[in-house]
Amino acid sequence: MDGFYAIYYTGVAGFGHAVLVLNSGAIAGADVTGSTYDGQYSVNNGGSVHAEIVLTIPAGTTLVTGQTLPSPFSQTIKVDLSPGFANGEPVPIQTPLGPVNGIFKKLRDLP
């Protein structure tokens, strides 16, 4: 489970991508807009993953959900992922500002 992941995401107004590191229950990452991802995850006995991530977005960023933010903004995103979530299949993610579809790909294990 632990490792480096790419996430490719789309919304009604565009697309983006980010890199996330999952390490011993912690999540950290960033995307090309300068937004940062900080959170935690847990894995249940069946292998499903529950994650809660705080996405911190800089002022002036236009989100894939369509909003342009005049000032810095943070939102908490909660998502439940099935075992094998990094299989290239789209995952619907409901954010506080609208729906997003994400595709996860594991890039490598941690050293």
Sequence and secondary structure as in RCSB ss.txt:
>XXXX:A:sequence
MDGFYAIYYTGVAGFGHAVLVLNSGAIAGADVTGSTYDGQYSVNNGGSVHAEIVLTIPAGTTLVTGQTLPSPFSQ
TIKVDLSPGFANGEPVPIQTPLGPVNGIFKKLRDLP
>XXXX:A:secstr
  EEEEEEEEETTEEEEEEEEEETTEEEEEETTS EEEEEEEE TTS EEEEEEEEE TT B TTS B SS EEE
EEEEEE TTTTBS  EEEEETTEEEEEEEEEEE   
